[in-house]
Amino acid sequence: MSSTPLQSLIASGTKLWLDSVDPDEVAQNRAWGATGATSNPIIVADLVKTGRFDDMLARQFREGLNDADAAWRTTDLLVRRAQETFLPSWEKTRGDDGYVSFELDPLLEDPGVNLAVPEQAARYVALGNQWSANHRNRMIKVPATPGGLAALEELAAAGVTLNVTLVFTPRQYVAARDAIWRGAPRRRSLDGFKSVYSIFVSRVDVYTEQHVPELSPAAQGQVGIVNAKEIWRMNQQFWSDKRLPLRQEIVFASTGVKKKGDPPWKYVEAFAGSDIETNPPATNAEVQASGRTFTRQVDKLPPAEVLAEVRAKVDVQKMEDVLMEEGIKKFADPQKALLKLLAEKRASLR
């Protein structure tokens, strides 16, 4: 019997995760071979908009929960439900797979709140411990912002399983990895130590289209892939001699294509063969319908002249500055939108 496209992706060595905690999508993608998932406020808001969870929200409002508490209760319940689905993967791999990521409060990064870095870090540590308590297969998502990076050592030392998100550049990856590795040896044991680093891919290519238009057609649209593959190689090299029971992995994130005309499997195919891909539901559905067979590509780079052009023309620090400014806005605004949506739901469900 021939394998499906997603089965061939998994057979190449990729762990397939879903960028959603929609119960229906979780069930479908689990059947396709997915072994993990992730959550964020946009995903939760989109689910609330469907009306499928109105009864649950109405109960929360009757209990006296305010909008913020209802947002976090709903997120927690959706993530818990997905964790139950993927727990067999966690048990089968003894903690190397089967996780669902829970994003901490994005409003800690809201420029309007203007928290100092030490205060942000303290809040991340408190919330990370709170939302990870008594969960075997929950990852805590912390952004690679100054406040998030400052929290990682203490969170790792406390035994929290971490997914560092909003990573665009090698500098951010190294800062996050080194902070976590400083904290990890302070744990009671390294037996359950697991960390992943979510590298955003398609946003890099959107950036170069807008800010580096002088790239040749051969290089334009390849920078996100080259950048993520270089970070993947750095990660492979760093952990290779650490003798840890569990793998410390790259998550290839933001894998939905943004440019019209790009095939939906562009990024899925590019990173096949190792670590984790967390794909939007639509991307997984399109890949599954593609009829393609995926083989290992993660360690294959474009021609030397393309790599040389990328290095010569892309200012990586400028790229990080711009994408982080945009990323922080995209990070905080969806939480505000979720709170506004819940206020509207509260009025309509009375």
Beta strands, then each sheet from edge to edge (+ up, - down):
strand 1: 15-18
strand 2: 36-38
strand 3: 100-103
strand 4: 138-143
strand 5: 162-167
strand 6: 195-200
strand 7: 249-253
strand 8: 276-279
sheet 1: 1+ 2+ 3+ 4+ 5+ 6+ 7+ 8+ 1+
end
